[in-house]
Each structure stands twice: as C-alpha cells, then as structure tokens.
Amino acid sequence: MALIDEIKIHITAGRGGDGVVRWLQEKNKDHGGPSGGDGGKGGSVYARAIRDIAALARYRSIKELRADDGEDGKADNMHGKSGKDLVFNVPTGSVITNHQTDEKFEVLKEGDTVLLLAGGGGGLGNSHFKGSVNRRPREFTTGKAGETADFTIELQLIADAGLIGLPNAGKSSLLNTLTHANAKIGSYAFTTLEPNLGVMNGYVLADIPGLIEGAAEGRGLGHRFLRHIRRTRVLLHCISLENGDFEKVYKVVRAELGKYDSGLLNKREVIVLTKTDLLEEKALKERIQVLSKKFGDVIAVSILDDASIKGFKEYLTRLFEGLMEASNES
C-alpha cells in the first residue's frame, strides 16, 4: 500500500472561557453579592501513537486542527465547562516538530502520548475581586488563548526489513511476491515514489524508493526516504543481475547510506541478487561466492522461481526470529 509519510499542519489549543460578572439572586435581597464564576480551561492537544502506518493519510487534506474552547463562567460561582482535549493519532515511529519552539517529539511505541500544546486558562469571575472596600466588584478577566504552532509530522518506518537498492533493482516486484502487496512496478527510474509496505508471516517489509549517487545531498528522491531506513532491523540490499559491475552498484548505495548516517552501515545486511533468471547457474554461483567472501550474506532470488521465493521466505523468517530472540535476551 502507498504511504503518506509526511504532513504539515497548523494546530491550535482551545481558548479559555471568560470569567463573568454575576450577582447572587436571593429572596428579599435586592443587592446580592458577586457570584460570577470562572471560565473553563481550553482543551489541550495531544498526539498518540497507534499501530497504523497509514494514520497520516486521514490528515492529508486537513490544514488545521483545533481543540475545543472552554465555556464562560456562570452565575452562582459555577465554573464554565473545560474544552475537550484534542487527541489525534499518528503512526508509531513518528517524529513531530513544533516549528515555533523547534521542539521535537518521538512516539515509538503504541500508546505513547505527548502533550503538544496546552489549552488557555479560564478567566476569573467577579467573585474573586470582592473585598472590604469593593463589595460589588465588576471586574473580571478574559480567558487566555491556547498555544498555537505549525507542525511537521514525519513517519520513520519501524519495519523488520527495508528493501534498498538502485532504481530498477526489483524491490517492488520482490515485495509484491513475498507479501502480496500492490506496489506499482515499471521499467523506468524512480518507479517507487513512496515507500510501500507488506507483511510476510507477521513481519513488516518496507520497499524504500531507489537511491542514486548524491541521494544523501538531496539528489533524485534524496534523503526524504533515507530516514525510513534508520529504524529497520535488517537491510535487504537488492542488486539486479542486469548490472554488470555488482560491486560498484553495492558500493554506490553503501556510500549514500554512510553519508546520510554512518550508523546505518552497522545494521544487519543481506545482499539479495534479483532477476537471477538473467544469468546462467554457473556464472551466478561464481558471483555469489565472490560477493559472499567480500561482503557477507548473499541470497539469490527470482520472482519467476517459486522454489527460490519459498527458500527466501524461510530464510527471512529464521533471520527475524533469531534477531528477536537476541533482542529479548539482551
């Protein structure tokens, strides 16, 4: 499924209600004392993490969110009702930036909730201003405005594996075959304009748009999608056998990862040779042997070969289970 991974939105917390001027209405008393109640507090704004990677899509056409205002005070010293808080849902893995304060908030686990904006305080009614020399006060205060700011909400995917590689490396086709996702595919550069996701045996795989030289500096699709690689547990580095120089292709992508974030180079990585039907079996084995000695784990797969797909699924499942066990032990 296509993914909305970034939105910009203006958010405002609720305004506090005004305090009011009111007087006690008592039988046989024409001049009752002050009884104006305080205004209610404006609603605050919270972001809550949910396990729905498509959660940002619902805000795609919304330019502004606003919490409820507090009610004005009432007679008989009754406070106005507080405004309802606004709690809006974002996907786990979201980074929320307040552009007025430059604060950043991260929500990494389901249920994580952060206060983004505080509602305004309610005003004071005239009963607060009663004194020995001011028995019939007409003073009151108005409610305070709620906090307001422009926000950017960016999703950094939390996936078990991220499929990376140059354009046309076969990532989308492989994702579709492994997970029955519906990523669009085609024989042209930058086929994938948004990350695509699929689930294989309960594990989330993310197809990251193709990288080119200079991506870390913003060329092509640039670093917009490099951020999604940060939180994947395994990198599946796809290299198409259409390429003559496998090592050069491998090093180009690795160089871009290192420029963007050197920590990415330490992630568990598996080299996945795609479109293996384009090479004879003997030549393929030689390529695998050479790459394995230099770079580690290498798997060859063809979406046209059911046996290789079945074996790749089993390999990934064992890999993910092993990583989970290691994580639980630590």
Protein Blocks (a to p, Z undefined) as FASTA:
>chain_A
ZZdfbdcddddddddddddddddddehiabdcdfbdcddddddddddddddfklmmmmmm
pcbdcddddddddehhiacdddddddddddehiacddfklopacddfbghiacdfbdcdd
ddddfklmgcfklmbccbdcddddddddddddddddddfbdceddehklmmmmmmmmnop
abdcdddehkblbdcdddeehiacdddddddehklnopajljmlmmmmmmpcbdcddddf
kbmblmlmmmmmmmmmmmmommlmmpccddddehkllpcfklmmmmmmmmmmmnopaddd
dfklmklmmmmmmmmmmmmmmmmmmmmmZZ
